[in-house]
Amino acid sequence: MKIVVIGGTGLIGSQVVTILKAAGHQVLAASPNTGVNAVTGEGLADALRGAGVVIDVANSPSFADEAAMDFFVHAGRNLAEAEKNAGVSHHVALSVVGTELLLDSGYFRAKLAQEELIASAGVPWTLVRATQFFEFVAAIAEAAIVDGVARVTSASIQPIASADVAAKVAEFALAPPRNGMIEIAGPDRLPMAELVKHHFDGIGETRDVITDDTAPYFGVVLGGPWLTPTGDAWLSQRRYGDWLAAQPKRVA
């Protein structure tokens, strides 16, 4: 089966491509680097010709409100049209747990718009909502630093390894469309301040971490366990501490 992975050269997409190729599928890694641009529509019709499944794991290169909205809306509309023209039978997309609760952020407003486009496009679909990736924890920690001190909310977070996200996205792509959403997360739910402290300890950086529930998470003051799954989510078994210990150490 031919499968097109939009964002197929990125962190998640490249792993999805590897998994599906190893399973014997014809996989096209589609991105601007390979001549396929979902936002402008360039190369999209040719890329989707003969495809049975399209997986969209592309992310906006900008978190700015207008830029993110333009990215997800234009890409979503172009993909829907191209998929219907090509007779694609399953659209799989990656989104974020808690998206509808994080609407103080323009980025998450854009993600919600993307989800709504997918659900109304007329192509059978599966939406995979994941929690924050282990690989993103460093960015969370760095963004929290103010005057040399990390100020971090105690709101819960439940991160997951990108490798486990990619594996589940590939699995859902080969299953029948759900016409609905599934949540996936890591095994451990903990306060974000504790996770950030684990990060700094794990990389050998001495840094004060202060719990501050007014500290924003990328512009959003969290009002509860918004970054954790609800209901019957799939949980991976890979723990952040084990993953971090296996990463190459930074060279001073």
Wavefront OBJ file of the C-alpha trace (Angstrom):
o trace
v 0.000 0.000 0.000
v 1.169 3.487 -0.771
v 1.286 5.747 2.286
v 2.167 9.436 2.173
v 3.615 10.992 5.318
v 3.187 14.772 5.385
v 6.057 16.106 7.481
v 7.877 12.884 6.690
v 11.360 14.297 7.264
v 10.697 15.646 10.787
v 11.134 14.113 14.241
v 7.976 11.988 14.182
v 7.561 11.684 10.438
v 11.007 10.244 9.754
v 10.428 7.541 12.371
v 6.975 6.740 10.960
v 8.483 6.416 7.480
v 11.142 4.003 8.749
v 8.574 1.850 10.573
v 6.206 1.598 7.616
v 8.970 0.907 5.105
v 10.248 -1.888 7.331
v 6.731 -3.362 7.229
v 6.920 -3.503 3.424
v 4.801 -0.496 2.466
v 5.516 2.013 -0.265
v 6.073 5.193 1.735
v 6.608 8.724 0.491
v 8.166 11.204 2.919
v 6.462 14.418 1.843
v 7.797 17.790 2.946
v 9.001 21.016 1.341
v 12.457 19.397 1.349
v 11.142 16.716 -1.003
v 9.100 19.068 -3.188
v 5.721 18.653 -1.474
v 4.245 21.648 0.326
v 0.831 21.116 1.867
v 0.476 24.802 2.766
v 0.882 26.026 -0.828
v -0.343 22.813 -2.458
v 2.877 22.437 -4.451
v 3.436 18.817 -5.487
v 0.507 17.552 -3.424
v -1.611 16.032 -6.210
v 1.324 14.069 -7.625
v 2.410 12.885 -4.180
v -1.050 11.561 -3.284
v -1.698 9.800 -6.576
v -2.370 6.134 -5.777
v -2.128 6.613 -2.007
v -4.449 4.730 0.310
v -3.424 6.477 3.512
v -2.145 9.965 4.296
v -0.466 10.629 7.634
v -0.106 14.286 8.634
v 2.531 14.890 11.301
v 3.714 18.262 9.973
v 4.083 21.115 12.422
v 4.016 24.857 11.954
v 7.531 26.310 11.782
v 6.232 29.286 13.762
v 4.281 29.404 17.030
v 3.110 32.963 16.293
v -0.682 33.173 16.294
v -1.351 34.195 12.699
v 1.447 32.114 11.193
v 0.326 28.947 12.970
v -3.302 29.454 11.946
v -2.321 30.066 8.322
v -0.170 26.933 8.331
v -2.722 24.497 9.742
v -5.781 25.889 7.958
v -4.199 26.155 4.507
v -2.526 22.747 4.829
v -5.741 21.182 6.116
v -7.845 22.513 3.262
v -5.312 21.574 0.610
v -4.917 18.062 2.013
v -8.671 17.497 2.179
v -9.144 18.511 -1.444
v -6.167 16.515 -2.707
v -7.181 13.429 -0.720
v -10.717 13.429 -2.081
v -9.423 13.854 -5.623
v -6.963 10.985 -5.136
v -9.468 8.666 -3.459
v -7.513 8.426 -0.202
v -9.348 6.127 2.218
v -7.781 7.129 5.551
v -6.373 10.388 6.921
v -4.336 10.116 10.125
v -3.200 13.241 11.942
v -1.163 13.948 15.049
v -2.385 16.532 17.537
v -1.904 17.425 21.203
v -3.686 16.239 24.347
v -5.646 19.094 25.912
v -5.785 21.225 22.770
v -9.307 22.531 23.446
v -8.256 23.653 26.945
v -5.227 25.664 25.813
v -6.959 28.246 23.658
v -5.219 31.211 25.281
v -2.451 30.173 22.903
v -2.844 31.022 19.233
v -0.907 27.875 18.360
v -3.482 25.668 20.062
v -6.336 27.613 18.513
v -4.731 26.719 15.201
v -4.427 23.051 16.185
v -8.110 22.977 17.113
v -8.985 24.498 13.744
v -6.940 21.750 12.100
v -8.808 19.072 14.053
v -12.172 20.549 13.078
v -11.169 20.626 9.403
v -10.170 16.960 9.529
v -13.457 15.911 11.132
v -15.525 17.784 8.539
v -13.461 17.055 5.409
v -15.344 13.971 4.279
v -12.293 11.669 4.281
v -12.322 8.818 6.853
v -9.997 9.865 9.633
v -8.166 9.065 12.843
v -6.856 11.762 15.156
v -4.001 10.786 17.468
v -3.586 13.209 20.356
v -0.249 12.822 22.153
v 1.156 14.412 25.272
v 4.416 16.383 25.108
v 7.414 14.482 23.771
v 10.418 13.683 25.955
v 12.433 15.598 23.377
v 10.383 18.725 24.148
v 11.107 18.754 27.889
v 14.373 20.661 27.364
v 12.472 23.455 25.600
v 9.908 23.561 28.424
v 12.722 23.841 30.959
v 14.612 26.544 29.077
v 11.448 28.594 28.489
v 10.784 28.596 32.237
v 14.059 30.312 33.159
v 13.661 33.890 34.385
v 16.698 35.668 35.847
v 18.535 32.378 36.146
v 15.744 30.573 38.006
v 13.242 28.160 36.493
v 9.707 29.079 37.569
v 7.395 26.215 36.735
v 3.790 25.322 37.438
v 2.822 22.323 39.555
v 0.171 21.359 36.992
v 0.497 17.754 35.899
v 2.211 16.598 32.742
v 2.582 13.076 31.327
v 5.252 13.098 28.593
v 5.932 10.379 26.033
v 8.889 9.376 23.874
v 8.659 10.413 20.230
v 9.575 6.847 19.240
v 6.434 5.559 20.963
v 4.320 8.263 19.298
v 5.676 7.281 15.880
v 4.997 3.596 16.512
v 1.376 4.229 17.478
v 0.778 6.616 14.576
v 2.050 3.930 12.199
v -0.134 1.319 13.896
v -3.282 3.452 13.634
v -2.497 4.233 9.992
v -2.718 0.528 9.167
v -5.944 0.041 11.135
v -9.450 0.996 9.984
v -10.343 4.693 10.364
v -11.869 5.537 13.738
v -13.583 8.739 12.624
v -12.629 9.816 16.105
v -9.762 10.574 18.442
v -7.402 8.449 20.519
v -5.113 9.819 23.242
v -1.624 8.480 23.939
v 0.761 9.341 26.779
v 3.742 8.196 28.765
v 3.414 6.074 31.914
v 4.193 8.709 34.543
v 2.028 11.675 35.539
v 3.916 14.230 37.617
v 4.037 17.973 38.361
v 5.740 19.923 35.602
v 8.093 21.506 38.155
v 9.264 18.024 39.149
v 9.793 17.038 35.525
v 11.861 20.161 34.873
v 13.995 19.389 37.935
v 14.509 15.839 36.606
v 15.684 17.371 33.344
v 18.251 19.682 34.898
v 19.498 16.968 37.249
v 19.726 14.524 34.356
v 21.896 16.808 32.236
v 24.056 17.755 35.202
v 22.964 21.380 35.338
v 22.649 23.090 38.704
v 19.532 25.199 38.489
v 16.992 26.336 41.065
v 13.470 25.243 40.174
v 10.696 27.142 41.948
v 7.095 25.990 41.866
v 4.944 28.895 40.683
v 1.400 28.178 39.554
v 1.165 31.575 37.886
v 4.065 30.703 35.587
v 2.766 30.275 32.035
v 3.259 27.267 29.817
v 4.080 28.899 26.467
v 1.660 31.719 27.181
v -1.022 29.648 28.929
v -1.509 29.586 32.696
v -2.618 26.017 33.276
v -5.810 25.659 35.276
v -5.596 21.947 35.929
v -4.225 18.683 34.521
v -4.761 19.955 30.998
v -1.622 18.282 29.604
v -2.661 14.799 30.716
v -5.007 12.373 28.993
v -8.576 11.721 30.015
v -10.505 8.500 29.769
v -9.136 5.403 28.106
v -5.747 6.522 26.777
v -2.966 4.257 25.496
v 0.076 4.486 27.777
v 3.629 3.643 26.755
v 6.049 1.918 29.138
v 9.126 4.053 28.449
v 9.975 6.355 31.365
v 11.511 9.790 31.034
v 14.351 9.137 33.461
v 15.449 6.022 31.577
v 15.212 7.833 28.253
v 17.180 10.829 29.525
v 19.928 8.625 30.970
v 20.375 7.030 27.535
v 20.851 10.345 25.709
v 24.332 11.496 24.653
v 25.840 13.706 27.301
v 26.432 17.358 26.539
v 30.050 18.391 26.019
v 31.029 21.472 28.004
l 1 2 3 4 5 6 7 8 9 10 11 12 13 14 15 16 17 18 19 20 21 22 23 24 25 26 27 28 29 30 31 32 33 34 35 36 37 38 39 40 41 42 43 44 45 46 47 48 49 50 51 52 53 54 55 56 57 58 59 60 61 62 63 64 65 66 67 68 69 70 71 72 73 74 75 76 77 78 79 80 81 82 83 84 85 86 87 88 89 90 91 92 93 94 95 96 97 98 99 100 101 102 103 104 105 106 107 108 109 110 111 112 113 114 115 116 117 118 119 120 121 122 123 124 125 126 127 128 129 130 131 132 133 134 135 136 137 138 139 140 141 142 143 144 145 146 147 148 149 150 151 152 153 154 155 156 157 158 159 160 161 162 163 164 165 166 167 168 169 170 171 172 173 174 175 176 177 178 179 180 181 182 183 184 185 186 187 188 189 190 191 192 193 194 195 196 197 198 199 200 201 202 203 204 205 206 207 208 209 210 211 212 213 214 215 216 217 218 219 220 221 222 223 224 225 226 227 228 229 230 231 232 233 234 235 236 237 238 239 240 241 242 243 244 245 246 247 248 249 250 251 252
